[in-house]
Amino acid sequence: MTDPQASNEADRLAADLLPTRMDELAMEGRTDPSALDQLWAMAFALPRWYFVGTGQFPNVQPLAVVIDKKPYAMAFTAKGRADEYARKHGVLAIGDKPSILSFKVESAVRRIVPLQRVGVFGILFDDARGGWCIPLQRLPDMLVHFQPGGPGSGGHDRRNANDADSAPTD
């Protein structure tokens, strides 16, 4: 007998892998920098950012990897994307399950920016789907710029975003 809850979770994770407008904007941004404002506005309007966790509880930290000789915290716009990355790269906490960290955007920025002290240079989103990044030092100003009602929000408002994830809030 299959567990309907597990099936629903698998369906939700699979749905997170479908192409999105953000994926399109990430690709467009490679040749048209004007697409990046809309991309970042959408990223900061998300209800949560997701990270693959590494380390042992209670000291689980977001995964950082070295790309072009610089360490980046690996971030994802959806839980299924973080889960897919962790499984593909063998970052599994217990048995065959990855540890996925989920934070509201403001909390994610507060938690990620201090990683500069241990040498993390930037944050890289959705690596397998176009990947787009920014140095950590720019995140606090970007948070202010793209906050709801801020100059860069472009009408994207996280208060109206649909957050299907029922992870605890911080």
C-alpha positions, 0 to 999 in steps of 0.5 A: 500500500502506498502512502498518499502523503508521500505521493502528494509530496512527490507530486509537489516536488515534481511540479517544482521542476517545471519551467517557470518565467524565472527560468526564462528570465535567467536565460534572457538575462545572459544577453539582455541585462534588462531582464535581470530587474524583473528576475530579481523582483520575482526572486525577492517576491517569493515567499521563501528561498530554499537551500540544501542543508549540510552538516549535523543537527543542530549545526546545519548550514546552507550548502556552498560550492566553488564555481570559477574559484569562488564559493557560492551558497546554493539557493533555490526558488522551490523545494523540489529544485533543492531536493533535485540538486541534493539528490543529483549531487549526493548531498543526503542527510540521513539515508536517501533524504536530503536536508532542505532548509526553507526561510522567508526571504528576509530571514534568508538574507539575514542568514546568508549574508554573514557567510561572507565571514567564512569566505562565501562570495555569492548566492547562486539560484537554480543552478540547473535551470540557467543559474543566476547569482549575485555577491552576498554583499549586495543582498541587503540593498537588493532586499530593500530595493525589491521589497513590496512597494520598494522602487524595484518591486515592479508590482511583485508583492510577496504578501499575495504570493501563493506559498504551497509549502507548509514549512514552519516560519521563522 
